[in-house]
Amino acid sequence: MNVSFSHWTSNKELIRWIEEQIALCRPAKVCLCDGSVEEYDRVTAELVSNKTFVRLKKRPNSFWCHSDPDDVARVEECTFICSQNKEEAGPTNNWQDPLAMKNKLHSLFANSMRGRTMYVVPYCMGPLGSPYARIGVEITDSPYVVVNMQLMTRMGAAALNRLGKGSFIPGLHSVGRPLNAGEKDVPWPCNPASRVIAHFPQEGTIFSYGSGYGGNALLGKKCFALRIASVLGRKEGWLAEHMLILGLTSPQGKKIYIAAAFPSSCGKTNLAMMTPALPGWKVECVGDDIAWMHIGPDGRLYAINPEAGIFGMATGTSMQTNSNAMKMIERNTIFTNVALTEDGDVWWEKIGYPPPKNLTSWLGKLWDPAGQESAAQANSRFTVSAKQCPIYSSAAEDPQGVPIAAIIFGGRRSSVMPLVLEAFDWNHGVFLGASISSETTAASEGKIGKLRHDPFGMLPFCGYNMGDYFSHWIEMGRRLQKKAPRIYAVNWFRTDASEQIFPFLLRLFLRSTEMDGNKKFMSWSAIFAYSAVIFRHLCQKSCRSSNSVSFNETAVILRHLLAHSITI
C-alpha cells in the first residue's frame, strides 16, 4: 500500500514506523489524522452509521454508545511491563521477557487490521508550548479511539508541528477483530480472549491488543502519561503521578495549588471541580486525573496536566455531587455504557432523579426496573474537553505549570483510617503515600469492595519497581528541601466521618493557606478547644439528619474559626 506523507509530516522516523505497521497489520486503508472539526464530524458520522454511536437529541453534538459486556474496564491481569529483567518491573507489575512478548505481539498484530481503516493519531501530552510536554503517536483501527483522543489530548496537526523532526512515544493498538471480505462489522469490535497491553520502558513503546475501552485503548492516558512517563520521570528527575490539580483562592485573592492522589473512582473529579460552601472562596480545576511535576527554577514543585480532556465516571455524578461536571457534559460529550432515554438523553444510577420509562440499558436492551441488572454499567464514562468545565483554570495552559503548595494522598476506606493526617515532613509523607490502601472499585476488573494496598494510587500505573519509585520520591524531597509541599493523608469515605469533617477542613484550609510567611494558623490546643463546641453541634445535627452534616452547615462554623485564628 502506497501512502503519501508529504502533506502530513517530514519526520523520517515517524514515516518509517508507520510503514512498518502498515506492512504488519495490513489495513484496507490509512487515515492520517489532522485533529480538525471536519475530521471529528466525519468519524462520528461513520460511528453512527455503524450503529456504534447514537446521536443524542437532548445534548448538542453528543453521542451514546455501549461496549461489549466483556470490555468495560481496565484489565490489569493482561497489562505487562516488559523491562529487561523482572526486578526492574518489581513485584507489583506483571512482567514478561521483552523478546518473548514481542514475538507474541507480532503474531497478534499480523493482519489484525484486515478490512479496517488504520488511523494514525499524533497527539501532545501537556500544553503545546510547554518544555515539559511530550509527543505520542497512536496507530489504531478504532474510530472510537480517534474521537476520544481528540477530546482527551491536543491531537492532530498542532502536535505534528510541535514534533517536527524530534522523537515521539509510539503506540500500536488494535481491537483484534479483522474483517474478511464482505463480513459485517459489529458495533463494538474487541477480542477479550486475546487481550494484551504491553509496555517496553527501555524503548518507550506501547502495544495494546483486543480491547477498545478506556485506558486499554486510549494509549495517551494511563499507558503513556503514567506507566511510560513514570519511567521517563525517574530517569530525568521529575514525577508522573495519578493526581488531580486544583487551584484554591481565598476571599483576599491569595491562591495556592493542591495536588491529590487517589485510586480510580475515589472522588478525584469531584474534588477537582468542587464548589466551595465558604463565601468568597474559589476553586479552579487544572486537571482531574494526572499530574506531571517538575522542580522549577525557583526550587519549588510545579505541575502540568498532560491531558486536555476528562474521561470521567458517570455513575454517581449528579448536581448534588458535582454540579460543575453536570454542566460540563451538557454538550460535545461522548457517553459510554450509561443508559439511553427514549427521548434521546442519558441516565445513570444516582443521577439525582428517577429513571424515565423505556430506558435502553448499557447492554443495548430495554431495561427492566424490577430486574437485577443496573441501567448503567458501574464504570460508565463520559469523555469531554476539559475546557467545557465551568471552573476550568486558565493556568492549565501555562507552559511552566502551577506551583504545588500541598499534596494529598487518600483511598476509599469505610473504617480504621482517620479522616486526616498531616505528615511531619516530606519523608514521612512518602511513608503515608506508600501506606495507602483502598477498597477496589468498578474502574478495574475484579471484585468490588476488596481492600488492597495501593501506594500513591499508582499500583496499576507505576512503570517500574515500586521500591525504586519510593526512592525516587525521597530523592525529589532531598532536592526540594525546605520548598517541598506539605503532605496529607485523608480518608473521607469513612462511614462515621460526619463528626470529624470539621477538623479536617479546618486543618487543611489553615495549613494550606500559609502563603505570606506570617505563619498564622490555629494551634492544636485552640482546635481542640473549639472542637468541643463543634462536636456537640455536629452530633445534634446528626440526630436531626440521619448522621450526615452538610458542607454549608460546617462552613458557618469554619468561617467563625478562621476569623478567630491565633498565631503560634
VOLO-998975 format. One line per 3 residues: number of its first residue (from 1); their letters; for each residue y, x, z of C-alpha. Coordinates in steps of 0.1 Angstrom, whole numbers, plus 5000, padded with zeros to 4 digits. Layout:
NUM = A = Y X Z | ... .
//
This chain:
1 = MNV = 5000 5000 5000 | 5034 5014 4990 | 5062 5007 5014 .
4 = SFS = 5098 5018 5007 | 5116 5032 5038 | 5147 5045 5021 .
7 = HWT = 5168 5015 5031 | 5155 5014 5066 | 5151 5050 5081 .
10 = SNK = 5151 5086 5071 | 5132 5097 5102 | 5102 5116 5087 .
13 = ELI = 5081 5115 5119 | 5085 5077 5121 | 5077 5072 5085 .
16 = RWI = 5046 5094 5088 | 5034 5074 5118 | 5039 5041 5102 .
19 = EEQ = 5020 5051 5071 | 4991 5063 5092 | 4989 5029 5110 .
22 = IAL = 4991 5011 5076 | 4961 5031 5064 | 4942 5024 5096 .
25 = CRP = 4950 4987 5102 | 4951 4975 5065 | 4976 4947 5068 .
28 = AKV = 4983 4922 5040 | 5020 4931 5040 | 5045 4950 5061 .
31 = CLC = 5078 4938 5076 | 5103 4965 5087 | 5123 4946 5113 .
34 = DGS = 5161 4947 5114 | 5168 4925 5145 | 5191 4901 5126 .
37 = VEE = 5196 4865 5134 | 5182 4857 5100 | 5150 4875 5108 .
40 = YDR = 5147 4857 5141 | 5151 4823 5124 | 5126 4832 5097 .
43 = VTA = 5099 4844 5121 | 5104 4814 5144 | 5101 4791 5114 .
46 = ELV = 5068 4808 5105 | 5056 4803 5140 | 5065 4766 5139 .
49 = SNK = 5047 4763 5105 | 5016 4779 5120 | 5017 4754 5150 .
52 = TFV = 5022 4783 5174 | 5057 4771 5183 | 5071 4736 5188 .
55 = RLK = 5108 4733 5184 | 5124 4716 5214 | 5148 4687 5207 .
58 = KRP = 5165 4689 5241 | 5172 4726 5241 | 5191 4742 5212 .
61 = NSF = 5172 4769 5193 | 5144 4768 5219 | 5106 4767 5215 .
64 = WCH = 5075 4758 5234 | 5041 4774 5229 | 5009 4777 5248 .
67 = SDP = 4984 4806 5248 | 4947 4808 5246 | 4933 4799 5281 .
70 = DDV = 4918 4834 5283 | 4950 4851 5276 | 4975 4842 5303 .
73 = ARV = 4984 4872 5324 | 4982 4910 5327 | 4947 4924 5326 .
76 = EEC = 4947 4953 5350 | 4910 4959 5347 | 4915 4965 5309 .
79 = TFI = 4945 4988 5314 | 4939 5025 5313 | 4959 5058 5320 .
82 = CSQ = 4943 5084 5297 | 4956 5116 5312 | 4939 5149 5306 .
85 = NKE = 4919 5145 5338 | 4911 5118 5363 | 4930 5134 5391 .
88 = EAG = 4963 5131 5372 | 4958 5094 5368 | 4949 5091 5405 .
91 = PTN = 4927 5066 5424 | 4949 5036 5418 | 4946 5037 5380 .
94 = NWQ = 4917 5031 5356 | 4911 5064 5338 | 4892 5072 5306 .
97 = DPL = 4889 5105 5288 | 4916 5107 5261 | 4892 5117 5233 .
100 = AMK = 4867 5090 5241 | 4894 5064 5243 | 4910 5075 5210 .
103 = NKL = 4876 5072 5193 | 4872 5037 5208 | 4907 5027 5197 .
106 = HSL = 4902 5040 5162 | 4872 5017 5158 | 4890 4987 5172 .
109 = FAN = 4921 4991 5151 | 4903 4999 5118 | 4911 4969 5095 .
112 = SMR = 4924 4950 5126 | 4954 4935 5107 | 4935 4924 5076 .
115 = GRT = 4951 4892 5063 | 4981 4896 5086 | 5016 4909 5084 .
118 = MYV = 5023 4942 5101 | 5057 4941 5118 | 5075 4974 5127 .
121 = VPY = 5098 4968 5156 | 5123 4995 5166 | 5139 4989 5200 .
124 = CMG = 5161 5006 5226 | 5154 5006 5263 | 5188 5007 5280 .
127 = PLG = 5223 5003 5268 | 5227 5017 5233 | 5254 5042 5243 .
130 = SPY = 5237 5054 5274 | 5224 5090 5277 | 5195 5076 5297 .
133 = ARI = 5184 5051 5271 | 5151 5057 5252 | 5139 5045 5218 .
136 = GVE = 5105 5030 5212 | 5088 5016 5181 | 5061 4989 5183 .
139 = ITD = 5038 4981 5154 | 5023 4947 5159 | 5006 4919 5139 .
142 = SPY = 5020 4892 5163 | 5052 4873 5152 | 5053 4860 5188 .
145 = VVV = 5058 4896 5199 | 5086 4902 5174 | 5108 4873 5185 .
148 = NMQ = 5102 4880 5222 | 5111 4917 5217 | 5143 4906 5200 .
151 = LMT = 5152 4888 5232 | 5139 4914 5256 | 5152 4946 5241 .
154 = RMG = 5181 4959 5219 | 5159 4956 5188 | 5164 4964 5151 .
157 = AAA = 5190 4983 5131 | 5211 4993 5161 | 5180 5010 5177 .
160 = LNR = 5172 5028 5145 | 5208 5041 5142 | 5205 5054 5178 .
163 = LGK = 5172 5070 5170 | 5184 5089 5139 | 5160 5118 5133 .
166 = GSF = 5151 5120 5170 | 5119 5113 5189 | 5105 5079 5200 .
169 = IPG = 5077 5063 5220 | 5052 5049 5196 | 5032 5018 5205 .
172 = LHS = 5005 5001 5184 | 4995 4965 5191 | 4971 4941 5175 .
175 = VGR = 4958 4907 5186 | 4924 4919 5174 | 4917 4889 5151 .
178 = PLN = 4916 4900 5114 | 4916 4872 5088 | 4892 4871 5059 .
181 = AGE = 4904 4857 5025 | 4910 4820 5028 | 4904 4819 5065 .
184 = KDV = 4927 4796 5085 | 4945 4812 5114 | 4946 4798 5149 .
187 = PWP = 4979 4791 5168 | 4972 4818 5194 | 4950 4846 5180 .
190 = CNP = 4935 4870 5205 | 4903 4888 5213 | 4897 4887 5251 .
193 = ASR = 4862 4903 5249 | 4877 4935 5235 | 4910 4938 5253 .
196 = VIA = 4923 4973 5259 | 4957 4985 5270 | 4957 5023 5269 .
199 = HFP = 4985 5048 5278 | 4985 5085 5269 | 5011 5100 5293 .
202 = QEG = 5010 5136 5279 | 5017 5123 5244 | 5038 5093 5254 .
205 = TIF = 5019 5068 5232 | 5007 5033 5239 | 4979 5012 5224 .
208 = SYG = 4972 4975 5231 | 4944 4955 5215 | 4931 4920 5220 .
211 = SGY = 4959 4902 5239 | 4990 4885 5227 | 5005 4878 5261 .
214 = GGN = 5035 4892 5281 | 5033 4927 5293 | 5000 4932 5275 .
217 = ALL = 5017 4928 5241 | 5054 4934 5247 | 5050 4971 5249 .
220 = GKK = 5086 4979 5258 | 5082 4962 5292 | 5055 4974 5316 .
223 = CFA = 5038 4998 5292 | 5069 5018 5282 | 5095 5010 5308 .
226 = LRI = 5072 5017 5338 | 5039 5034 5330 | 5052 5059 5304 .
229 = ASV = 5087 5061 5318 | 5074 5069 5353 | 5057 5100 5339 .
232 = LGR = 5089 5109 5320 | 5109 5104 5352 | 5087 5127 5372 .
235 = KEG = 5089 5154 5345 | 5127 5151 5340 | 5138 5143 5376 .
238 = WLA = 5146 5105 5376 | 5128 5073 5387 | 5114 5044 5367 .
241 = EHM = 5109 5015 5391 | 5097 4979 5393 | 5131 4968 5408 .
244 = LIL = 5159 4943 5403 | 5195 4954 5404 | 5223 4932 5417 .
247 = GLT = 5260 4936 5425 | 5274 4922 5457 | 5312 4918 5461 .
250 = SPQ = 5329 4909 5494 | 5359 4885 5496 | 5381 4916 5499 .
253 = GKK = 5369 4928 5465 | 5346 4956 5477 | 5315 4959 5456 .
256 = IYI = 5281 4975 5462 | 5249 4975 5441 | 5214 4970 5455 .
259 = AAA = 5180 4977 5440 | 5150 4958 5453 | 5112 4963 5446 .
262 = FPS = 5087 4935 5449 | 5053 4929 5433 | 5054 4904 5403 .
265 = SCG = 5062 4868 5412 | 5076 4876 5446 | 5112 4865 5441 .
268 = KTN = 5129 4893 5422 | 5145 4870 5396 | 5156 4845 5423 .
271 = LAM = 5172 4873 5444 | 5189 4889 5413 | 5205 4855 5405 .
274 = MTP = 5213 4844 5440 | 5242 4820 5446 | 5258 4831 5479 .
277 = ALP = 5264 4805 5506 | 5292 4825 5521 | 5327 4816 5507 .
280 = GWK = 5343 4844 5488 | 5312 4864 5482 | 5300 4871 5447 .
283 = VEC = 5266 4881 5433 | 5261 4895 5398 | 5228 4902 5380 .
286 = VGD = 5224 4936 5364 | 5186 4932 5360 | 5157 4913 5374 .
289 = DIA = 5127 4935 5370 | 5130 4971 5361 | 5154 4999 5370 .
292 = WMH = 5157 5035 5357 | 5175 5055 5384 | 5192 5089 5379 .
295 = IGP = 5213 5112 5401 | 5248 5111 5388 | 5274 5139 5385 .
298 = DGR = 5288 5129 5419 | 5254 5132 5436 | 5248 5095 5440 .
301 = LYA = 5218 5075 5427 | 5227 5054 5396 | 5206 5027 5379 .
304 = INP = 5204 5012 5345 | 5184 4981 5335 | 5164 4992 5304 .
307 = EAG = 5158 4956 5294 | 5181 4932 5276 | 5163 4900 5284 .
310 = IFG = 5143 4882 5311 | 5107 4873 5310 | 5108 4850 5340 .
313 = MAT = 5084 4829 5359 | 5089 4793 5351 | 5066 4776 5376 .
316 = GTS = 5086 4770 5408 | 5120 4776 5392 | 5144 4748 5399 .
319 = MQT = 5181 4740 5406 | 5173 4744 5442 | 5155 4778 5440 .
322 = NSN = 5175 4794 5411 | 5203 4773 5396 | 5216 4802 5375 .
325 = AMK = 5182 4806 5358 | 5180 4769 5351 | 5214 4771 5334 .
328 = MIE = 5204 4803 5316 | 5174 4786 5299 | 5192 4756 5285 .
331 = RNT = 5193 4771 5250 | 5179 4800 5229 | 5147 4803 5250 .
334 = IFT = 5110 4807 5244 | 5088 4788 5269 | 5052 4799 5272 .
337 = NVA = 5025 4779 5290 | 5048 4753 5305 | 5043 4715 5299 .
340 = LTE = 5059 4698 5269 | 5075 4664 5273 | 5072 4635 5249 .
343 = DGD = 5110 4637 5240 | 5110 4674 5233 | 5118 4691 5265 .
346 = VWW = 5098 4712 5290 | 5085 4706 5326 | 5066 4725 5352 .
349 = EKI = 5055 4721 5388 | 5083 4724 5414 | 5110 4720 5388 .
352 = GYP = 5127 4696 5411 | 5119 4662 5396 | 5087 4641 5390 .
355 = PPK = 5067 4647 5358 | 5076 4624 5329 | 5050 4603 5313 .
358 = NLT = 5027 4615 5285 | 5031 4653 5292 | 5013 4677 5270 .
361 = SWL = 4999 4703 5293 | 4998 4741 5288 | 4963 4736 5274 .
364 = GKL = 4978 4716 5245 | 4963 4682 5255 | 4976 4651 5272 .
367 = WDP = 4980 4658 5309 | 4963 4636 5335 | 4985 4634 5367 .
370 = AGQ = 4954 4624 5386 | 4933 4653 5374 | 4927 4687 5389 .
373 = ESA = 4945 4707 5363 | 4982 4716 5366 | 5006 4707 5338 .
376 = AQA = 5020 4742 5336 | 5000 4774 5339 | 5006 4792 5372 .
379 = NSR = 5020 4822 5353 | 5041 4802 5328 | 5071 4820 5315 .
382 = FTV = 5104 4818 5298 | 5119 4845 5276 | 5157 4846 5272 .
385 = SAK = 5186 4871 5267 | 5200 4883 5300 | 5235 4877 5286 .
388 = QCP = 5229 4840 5290 | 5227 4843 5327 | 5259 4828 5342 .
391 = IYS = 5263 4857 5366 | 5253 4885 5342 | 5272 4916 5351 .
394 = SAA = 5292 4935 5325 | 5281 4966 5344 | 5247 4961 5329 .
397 = EDP = 5261 4976 5297 | 5277 5006 5315 | 5261 5036 5298 .
400 = QGV = 5262 5056 5331 | 5246 5028 5352 | 5257 5015 5386 .
403 = PIA = 5257 5034 5419 | 5230 5022 5443 | 5240 5017 5479 .
406 = AII = 5208 5002 5493 | 5171 4999 5483 | 5149 4971 5495 .
409 = FGG = 5111 4970 5495 | 5092 4938 5501 | 5060 4918 5495 .
412 = RRS = 5045 4884 5499 | 5031 4882 5535 | 5027 4849 5553 .
415 = SVM = 5024 4867 5587 | 5022 4901 5605 | 5051 4919 5588 .
418 = PLV = 5085 4913 5603 | 5114 4899 5583 | 5133 4931 5580 .
421 = LEA = 5131 4968 5590 | 5157 4994 5583 | 5144 5030 5576 .
424 = FDW = 5156 5058 5598 | 5162 5080 5568 | 5150 5085 5532 .
427 = NHG = 5116 5099 5540 | 5109 5070 5564 | 5120 5047 5536 .
430 = VFL = 5094 5063 5514 | 5068 5056 5540 | 5079 5020 5542 .
433 = GAS = 5077 5016 5504 | 5043 5033 5504 | 5030 5009 5531 .
436 = ISS = 5039 4977 5513 | 5010 4951 5510 | 5013 4918 5493 .
439 = ETT = 4993 4886 5486 | 4983 4885 5449 | 5000 4860 5426 .
442 = AAS = 4992 4845 5392 | 5011 4873 5374 | 4978 4892 5370 .
445 = EGK = 4943 4880 5365 | 4921 4876 5396 | 4921 4857 5429 .
448 = IGK = 4955 4844 5441 | 4965 4850 5477 | 4943 4880 5483 .
451 = LRH = 4961 4907 5503 | 4962 4941 5486 | 4981 4973 5491 .
454 = DPF = 5009 4976 5465 | 5030 5006 5473 | 5066 5003 5459 .
457 = GML = 5054 4972 5439 | 5042 4998 5415 | 5004 4996 5419 .
460 = PFC = 4997 4983 5384 | 5026 5003 5368 | 5027 5039 5380 .
463 = GYN = 5015 5061 5351 | 5002 5089 5372 | 4987 5099 5406 .
466 = MGD = 5003 5077 5433 | 5003 5107 5457 | 5024 5127 5433 .
469 = YFS = 5046 5096 5429 | 5053 5096 5467 | 5061 5133 5465 .
472 = HWI = 5085 5127 5436 | 5103 5101 5457 | 5106 5126 5486 .
475 = EMG = 5119 5153 5462 | 5146 5128 5449 | 5157 5123 5485 .
478 = RRL = 5159 5160 5490 | 5183 5162 5460 | 5203 5132 5471 .
481 = QKK = 5206 5144 5507 | 5234 5125 5526 | 5242 5105 5495 .
484 = APR = 5209 5087 5495 | 5210 5049 5496 | 5198 5031 5528 .
487 = IYA = 5163 5017 5526 | 5150 4984 5540 | 5116 4968 5541 .
490 = VNW = 5117 4929 5541 | 5093 4900 5542 | 5109 4867 5535 .
493 = FRT = 5076 4850 5528 | 5068 4846 5565 | 5058 4811 5572 .
496 = DAS = 5077 4813 5606 | 5107 4831 5592 | 5133 4804 5599 .
499 = EQI = 5141 4817 5633 | 5145 4853 5620 | 5165 4847 5589 .
502 = FPF = 5199 4852 5605 | 5193 4887 5620 | 5180 4898 5586 .
505 = LLR = 5211 4885 5567 | 5234 4899 5594 | 5220 4934 5594 .
508 = LFL = 5216 4936 5556 | 5252 4925 5549 | 5268 4945 5576 .
511 = RST = 5249 4977 5570 | 5251 4975 5532 | 5288 4968 5530 .
514 = EMD = 5299 5000 5548 | 5320 5012 5519 | 5352 5025 5533 .
517 = GNK = 5340 5052 5558 | 5352 5033 5588 | 5316 5025 5598 .
520 = KFM = 5325 4991 5610 | 5294 4971 5619 | 5278 4954 5648 .
523 = SWS = 5258 4973 5674 | 5223 4960 5681 | 5234 4951 5716 .
526 = AIF = 5260 4928 5700 | 5235 4914 5676 | 5211 4906 5705 .
529 = AYS = 5239 4890 5725 | 5248 4867 5697 | 5211 4861 5688 .
532 = AVI = 5205 4842 5720 | 5231 4816 5708 | 5218 4817 5672 .
535 = FRH = 5181 4814 5683 | 5189 4782 5702 | 5209 4768 5673 .
538 = LCQ = 5181 4776 5648 | 5154 4761 5670 | 5174 4729 5673 .
541 = KSC = 5179 4729 5635 | 5142 4735 5631 | 5133 4705 5652 .
544 = RSS = 5155 4683 5631 | 5144 4695 5596 | 5107 4704 5595 .
547 = NSV = 5110 4740 5606 | 5135 4751 5579 | 5170 4764 5581 .
550 = SFN = 5193 4763 5551 | 5214 4793 5540 | 5245 4771 5542 .
553 = ETA = 5238 4765 5580 | 5232 4802 5585 | 5263 4811 5566 .
556 = VIL = 5286 4793 5591 | 5272 4815 5619 | 5272 4846 5598 .
559 = RHL = 5309 4842 5588 | 5317 4839 5625 | 5298 4870 5634 .
562 = LAH = 5314 4890 5605 | 5348 4880 5618 | 5339 4894 5653 .
565 = SIT = 5321 4925 5643 | 5327 4955 5665 | 5328 4993 5660 .
568 = I = 5302 5016 5675 .
//
